[in-house]
Amino acid sequence: MEDSRVARLRGMDSAAPGRPAVSPATAPWVIPVTLAGRRVRLEPLERTHVPGLLAAGADPATWTWMHAPLTDEAAMRAWVDDALRARDAGAEVPFATVDAITGRILGSTRFMSIAPAHRRLEIGWTWLAPAAQGTGANTEAKQLMLEHAFERLGAMRVELKTDARNERSRAALAGIGARFEGVFRRHQLMADGRVRDSAWYAVTDEDWPAVRERLRARLAAQAGPAPEEERRRFARRCGRCPPTS
C-alpha cells in the first residue's frame, strides 16, 4: 500500500492529462531507518559495525568489483567514517546488512545521490560476503530499499549502477526488472589504476508494481530451509563473522 503522505502528493498534471503530478520532496527526505525482512535486516550504519564488516569482507573476492578492498581495520574505519560524514550532510543513508536469523553482518549498502527536488536517489555501494551471495539476501535487501523508496518516500526514480564487466550483477538487475539505460564509458578510476565503464539501470515509480512482483517471485523461488536449519547452514559458511552488537 502506498503511504498516505505519498498519496496526498499525487494529483493530475494539466500539462499531461492522465499522468500523476509529483511535488518535490523537502529535506530531510531520506533519513536513517531500520528495514527488516525475513532474511536480512538493514541497520543504520554505525562505527560499532566495523568488526562485523571486517569479518564479512575478509575474503578478497568480496572486493573484485568495488573501488578498493577494505580488508584492514584502518581502511574499513575510514570508509565508515566517510559514509557517516555523507549521512550527516544529508547526501547518503548507509546501512549494515545483517542476517536476520544469525545476527551476523553480511555486508553493506546505502541510499546515495539523494535529490529531494527531483524525488530521485540511487542504491549503491552494495557488497556482500561471498558466503551470503546466492542466498536471497541481496534480493530481499533490494526489495526492502525499493519498497521504502517508492511506497514510503514517494520516490520517482531509483538508480543503480555496476561495473559494465560484472555480468552477474547486470543479470541480477535485469532479472528484477530494472531497465538498462546505457554505459558511461571511462566513468571511474579504480584504486588499482583500472578505468571502469559503468552500466546504469533504473526503476521508476511507474515500473515499481511490476518490479515488486518480480522481487516477490524471486524471493519465493529462493525460499530456503526452515529458520533453524538456515541459521546452522550460514554459521558453517561464515563461521568467522561475529554477530552485530
Buried (B, 14 or more C-beta within 10 A) or exposed (E): EEBEEBEEBBEEEEEEEEEBEBEEBEEEBBEBEEBEBBBBBBBBBBEEBBBBBBBBBBBEEBBEBBBEBBBEEEBBBEBBEEBBEBBEEBBBBBBBBBBBBBBBBBBBBBBBBBBBEEBBBBBBBBBBBBBBBEBBBBBBBBBBBBBBBBBBBBBBBBBBBBBBEBEEBBEBBEEBBBEEEEEBEEBEEEEEEEEBEBBBBBBBBEBBEEBBEBBEEBBEEBEBEEEEEBBEBBBEEBEEBBEBE
